[in-house]
Amino acid sequence: MIEIKDLYKSYGDKAVLKGFSALFKDGGRYALMGKSGIGKTTLFRLILGLEQQDGGSMEFSGRTEPSFSVVFQEDRLFEKCDAITNICAATKGLSKNEAKEALRYIASDIDERIPCRSLSGGQKRRVAVIRALLHPSDIVIMDEPFSGLDKEARRLTAEFIDKRLQGRTLLISTHDREEAELLSCELMFLP
């Protein structure tokens, strides 16, 4: 569980989060909604410990710090490597066969032998999603996971996320209510 109380974060004179509070329960699915620049990515960065808040508190329940799987706004792939290498790089002991099976499930249009720099934006996005879902974690954070995907790719990706989430807490950001509904997420609007 993540309990956030009166979270504040600013960059210089620009306040991004102003007293944000939320409770993310273990195993819950949440979609952060709001216009660009409202603080969705900043909130994720704070939860991940990549930035420090200016005020407020954030507490994780449980005996240990949670582990995370992440799809960032940028796909953050090794551009010179193929999709299978990218997927396997994030998870020690992940077999190439498991990576190939996942790739066939939501990205059968990807030639697994070509470097990721040659893939389209939507193809890269699906590789990033697969990589995050195959990595064991307590919490999965996905910043705009359906970015660049057509309707059928969104549907297959949502099915894969649903199948591979396996009870983990899910936090996504999106501008699209339909995307949140594909994953049965509780909507949370940032002011």
Salt bridges, closest charged atoms under 4 A:
GLU3 OE2 - LYS5 NZ 3.49
GLU51 OE1 - LYS9 NZ 3.76
GLU51 OE2 - ARG45 NE 2.69
GLU74 OE1 - ARG76 NE 2.99
ASP75 OD1 - ARG125 NH1 2.76
GLU79 OE1 - LYS124 NZ 3.18
GLU98 OE2 - ARG164 NH2 3.23
ASP109 OD1 - ARG126 NH1 3.03
ASP111 OD1 - ARG113 NE 2.96
GLU112 OE2 - LYS100 NZ 3.47
GLU144 OE2 - HIS175 NE2 3.16
GLU152 OE2 - ARG155 NH2 2.50
GLU159 OE2 - ARG155 NH1 2.42
ASP162 OD1 - ARG29 NH1 2.71
